Amino acid sequence: MQCTQYSAGHCHSCQWLEKPYFQQLEDKQQNLKQLLCQTIVNQWLLPIASQQNAFRNKAKMVVSGSVERPLLGMLHRDGVAVDLCNCPLYPAHFQPVFDVVKSFIACAGLTPYNVARKRGELKYLLLTESRHSGEMMLRFVLRSEMKIAQLERALPRLREQLPQLTVISVNIQPIHMAILEGEKEILFTEQKALKEEFNGVPLYIRPRSFFQTNPEIASELYATARHWVRELKISSMWDLFCGVGGFGLHCADKDTRLTGIEISPEAIDCAADSAKTLGLENIEFKALDSTHFAVAKDHIPQLVLVNPPRRGMGKELCDYLSRMAPDYILYSSCNAQTMAKDITALVNYRVEKTQLFDMFPHTEHYEVLTLLVSNQN
């Protein structure tokens, strides 16, 4: 993949860009094997490769420059701004959207936030696309509500130029820190969520709910989880750290009793909408802390699916699962280092199989799916 910003030395987010892609995959697989070197793995499945460019479905852009000539991209620590609208990780049709939005920023008088001076209003621009429908969600992250009225007045023209923007909102982030978003979200459209679809399963993306950035690989990941779980013929499961419900909704059928737990109420609303669309009546989703939910239970299902954040499950949940011993644990991880630590703590389990999914080409990061089986089986 060729990148002008990388070649010019302006952006090194893709730190493995000069490494041939086959070598990237091999290095990631070797890293995973090294992390699990103290664990017996019954089956090492081949890595799932990604598209090498245009695979992202979302853009998280720092807004800098001036109101007349805004820049969308990143800001180096020395204050130098880099415009990344032509980043090859984005689909080509993102570029004209960025061009229109830049004009809108000027028209609406949304002054980019100046980090050094702590002045200005517009901090970030967040664009997400549904690959299923082509619809888009646009979020403006502002320092305050000062510019809300003039932004709203300018919106009709923006929607006329970009009818694919079906969800538009403003997020208020008043803190002078590199925090992407705040607690307050103001919607300007009747539609509240984008509808995505993977493998026949409808998934909904609301402004503050997490969603994978590489839809092709996410679809493969969910489909693989469904295949592995359906082979086990289970009737009950938990989906902890469930997000918008992608794993649980793929793995459950009409007879499966499923409880999905996620701390984000917005994500839980999305998951509940999906379950309703699918007509699944034995599923419930709750906005709770996954660890607190689990350790308070005296009974456990046949399978516990976990998809924790980068920090991993943690000792308390690992100890609980070791003690309660569900038949199976399906572990999806975005950080194999913490996953390996958690697996070591799950002393009563063996690794049946594991597979790497290259969610983040040209970087050292990857996702991994691992099936653990209780030694009592």
N, C-alpha and C positions, 0 to 999 in steps of 0.2 A: 504494500500500500504506500502511495506517495502522499506526503503532507508538506505543504509549503511552509507552514509555521514551524514544524519540527526541523526541516532542513535549514531554516533561517535561524534556528536556535531560540525561537520565541516560546515554544511550548514543548515540554518533555513529559506530559502526562502519560503518553504511550511510550514508556521507557524501554520496551522491547521491540520497537518498531523496526530496527535494523536487523533483528534476528529472523531468519526464515520461519514461516509459520509452522512447518512440521517440527522444527526444533523447539519452538515455543511449547507445543503440545507435549513433546517428549520431556522437556525440562519440568513442566508442571506435573506430569505423571511421576517422574522420579522424585520430585519434592513430596508428593503425596505418599509414595512408598517409603520414603525416608521417615516421614512423620509417623507412619504406622509400622515401623520396622520391629517394634516390640510386640506387635499384635499379629496373630495368625489370621490371614484373610483367605477364605476358602476360594473366592472367585475375584480376580482382577479383571474387570470389564474394560473394553477399549474406550478411550476418551471420546466425547461427543464434540466435534469441531463446529466452530461458528463461521458465519460469513466474516470476512476480514474487514469490510467497510460497510457503511450505511446501515449498520445493524441496530443503532440506538432508536428508541421510540420516544425519548425525552431529551430536552436540553435544559441545563441549569446554568444560566448566564449571569455573571456579575455585570451590572450596568455601570459604565463609567463614561468619561468624555464630557461633552457639554450637552445641553438640552437641544441645541441645533444639530449637533453631530454626535449622537450617542454611540458608544461602543458596547458590544455585547460579547462577553467572553470570560476572561479571567484577569486577575490583578496580582502581579508579583509582589513579593514582600517589600521591594524597593519602591512600590507605587506605580511601576510601569504597567500599562494596560495592554492587553492583547485581544484583538477582535477575532472570535472563533466562529463566525457565521459560516465560513467555508470549510469547517472541520469535516474531513471525509468520513468520520464516524456517523454523521447525520445523513439521512436520505437527502437527495438533491432537492426535493420539493420543500425542504425546510428553508432553503435560502430565500426564495421570494416572500415567504411569510416573515422572516426576519427583516427584510427590506421594508415591507409595509409597516411592521411594528415600529421600526426606527422612525419612520415618518409620523406615526401616531404619537410617539413620545414627544416629538417636537410640537405637534399640533396641540396636544393636551397640556403642554408646559410642565412635563414631569422631569424636574431637574435631577440628573443622576447624583447619587450620594457620593460626596467626596470624603473618603476615609480620613485623610490627613487633617482636613479642616472640620470634620464632623458636621458638614452642612450638606443640604440637598435632601431629596425625598425618595427617589427610586433606587432601591438597593439591588434587587434581583428580578430577573424575568425567567419564568418557568413554563416551558412548553411541553405538552405531552400529547401523543397521537395514539389513537386506536387503530391498529393495523387492520382490524376487522371491518370498521366502517369508514375509516379515513377522517373521522371527526377529530377535533383537537380541543384541548383545554389550555387556556392561557391564564397564568397567574402573575399579577404584579405584586412584588413585595415592597411595601412602602414603610418609611420610618414613622409616619403618623397619618392621621385622617385628613390632613390639611388640604390635600389635592383631590380628594374623593369626588367632590362636586364637578370640578372641571374635567376630570377623567370620564365621569359618567356622561357628561354632555357631549364628549367627543366619540363615545362608543358607537352610535348608529353608523357613522361613516366607516369605522373599522369593521363592523360586522357586515356591512355592504361589500367591502373589498375582500373580506375573508369569511365567507359564509360557513366554512368548515369549523370556525370557532364557535362551538355550541355550548361550551362552558367557559365563562370568564369570571374571574374573581380578583379581589385584592386581599392580600395578607398583610397584617400590621406587625412589624418587627421593630420596636423602638430602641432596642439595646445596641450600643456601639460595640458590637462583637461580631465575629464571623459565624453568626448563627443564621441558618438559612431562612427560618420562618418563625413567626410568633403564634400566639394562641388564638388570635382573632382573625376570622375569615369572613369577608363580605362578598356575597354572590351577586352578580349583575344579570344572570340569565335564569330563565325558568328551569332549564335542565341543570341538574346538580351533579351528574356523573357521566363519564364516558363509558360506553359498553364495549368491552373487549370480548373475544371468544377464542379459547384454546381447546382444540380437540372436542368440539361440540359442547363445551362447558362455558356458559356466559359468566363473565367476571366484570365487576364494576369498579371504576377508578374515580374516587372523589378527591377534592383538592388536597386534603391532608392525609390521605391513605398511601401507604407504601406500595409500589408496584415495580416489578422487575424491568430493567432497562433494555434487555435483549429478548424481545418476544419470541423469536425463533427458538432460542435455547431454553427459555422458560417453558415453552410448549413441550419440548422434548423432555425436560425435567419432570413436568407434571405427568406426561404420558408414561414415562418409565416408572414413576412411583405408583401409578394406577396398575400397571402390569404386574409389578412385584407384589402389591397388596392383594390384587384379585387372585393370584396364585395361592395365597395363604388361606383363602376361604374363611375370613374372619367375620364376625357379626357385630363387634363393638370396637370403637376406637376413640381416642382423643387426638385432636389436632392442636398442639400447643404452639404458641407464638404464630397463630394461623394467618395473620395478615388479612387479606380479603378472601381467604378461604380456598385458595387455589388447590392446595394439596388435598384437603379433606373432601372437597366437592368432586375432585377427580377420582378419589379412592372409594368413596361411599357409593352404594347403590340403594335402591328403594327399601331394602331390608336391613341395611346397616344402621346401627345406633351410633351417632357421631356427635361429640361435643367439641366445638371449636372455641379456643380461648385466645384473646388478643387484648392488649392494654388499650388500643386505640378505638374509641367508640365509632369513629368514622369508618374504619376498616370493618368493624363488626356490622355496621349498617349495610356495607357493600356485600359482605358475605351472606347476610340474611336475605338480601334482594336476590342473589344468585340462587339460593336454596329454594326460594319461593318460585322463581322462574322455572326451575327444574322440577318442581312439584315434589320435592323430597320432604317428607313429613317427620322422619325420625332424626332430624338434624336440629341442633340448637347451637347458636353462637352467643357468647357472652363477653362483655368488655370487662375483663379482669386481668390481674397479674397472673401469668401462667404458673409460676412456681407456687404462689400462695394458693391458687385454686387446687393444684395437684396435691400438695402435702396435707391439705385439710381433708382429703378423701380416704375412707377406710377400704374402699373397693376400687378396683382398677380394671380397665377394659383389656381385651386380648392384645390390642396393639396401641402403642403410643407413638404418634408422629410428632417430631420436634423440628422446628426450623428457627433456632434461636438467632439473636443478633450476633455480631462478631465476637462478643465476649464469651459466647458459649452458654451452656445450660447452667453451669455453676455447681458447687459442691452440694448444696441443699437438695436440689432436684435430682442430681445423680445418686445421692445417698437414698433418697426416697424410692427411686425406680429400682435400685439394686435390692432394696428391702422388699418392695411389693412384687417385683418380678413379673411384669407383664410378659406374655409369650414372645412378643416382638417389639422392637423399637426401630422405627424408621427415622434416620437422622439426616436431615438436609442441612448443609453448612456452607456459609460463605467464607469461613475461616477454618481451614483444615487443621491449623495448629491448635485451636481451642477444642475442636472436635476430637482430635487425638487425645488430648488431656482428659476430656469427658469419657471417652471410650475406656481409657485406662482405669478411670474411677468406677466404671460399670463392671465390677469384678465378676459378676455372675452371667456375663454374656460373651458370646463369640461372634465374630464378624463373618456373616455368610457371604456377602458380596458388597463391592463398592464400585462406583463409577464417577468419573470426573466429567463435568460439563463446563465448557469454556465460555462462560458468560462474559468475560472481559478480555478479548483478544488484545495483544500487544502490551499486556501488563502481566505481572506475576500472579495476579489474582484469578481465582476460579471458584466454581461451586462443586460440591461433591455430595453424592447420595450414598448412604451406607445402611444396609440392613443388618441389624443385630438380632440374634436368636438366643433366648434364655437357655442356659445349660441344663435346665430342668426338662427341656423338650427332647 
